Amino acid sequence: MDLLLKSIIAMVVIIGIIFVAYYAISSTHAEYLTRSEAVSQVVDYLQNSNQGAVVNITNATESTSPGSWDVVATVITNATKQCPSYLAYYFDYPRYGFVNGTQTIYTSGCKVYGYNKSRTYIIGSYPVAITMAHLLNLSVVNKFSGEYGANVVVSAYYNKTSNVGGQEYNNTWTIRYSAPETSNSLYIVISQLNGTYIASYNST
């Protein structure tokens, strides 16, 4: 009789342990975020922390921590000004919350990080192209900025090939300066390699 009772008690205990373990695992998995949920929350956090910034997710893969995601995001502030700031952030989210693991600065304070005149530098993004054009300190840009001040709107686009003044160029960036008060725009063309000045022209 004692043996039967002990067997029943042991069985009940085992079933109880299995149930608790199953419930714990199920509850934990229920709290896991999907990739889209993790990305959405990181984007919301960065946009709230950097009002008016352009936020892009460049990578989002499963972390080594179950239920967490390695998310890499870029943040561009003052995207249409002459000195935009361009940074990249890395998060292991939600494991470490919004404490970013690493940070890479591409441009900030009218400076291009990693650029050195003695080494080859390839401009790979429009914020860097805009900042490189600003660093040329061209009189035509200074004049345009002097006329329209804070209303100047700057953009940049990459050209695989372009024709400037009847001459063909490969791998260039064109930076456009415009303002609401004028139909006239100023264009500066620089090379993708080291940001070397090529030409400037006006267009209406």
Buried (B, 14 or more C-beta within 10 A) or exposed (E): EEEEEEEEEEEEEEEEEEEEEEEEEEEEEEEEBEEEEBBEBBBEBBBEEBEEBBBEBEEBEEBEEEBBBBBBBBBBBBBBBBBBBBBBBBBBBBBEEEEBEEEEBBBBEEEBBEBEEEEEBEBEBBBBBBBBBBBBEBEBBEEBBEEBEEEBBBBBEBBEEBEBEEEEBEBBBBBBBBBEEEEBBBBBBBBBEBBEEBBBEEEE
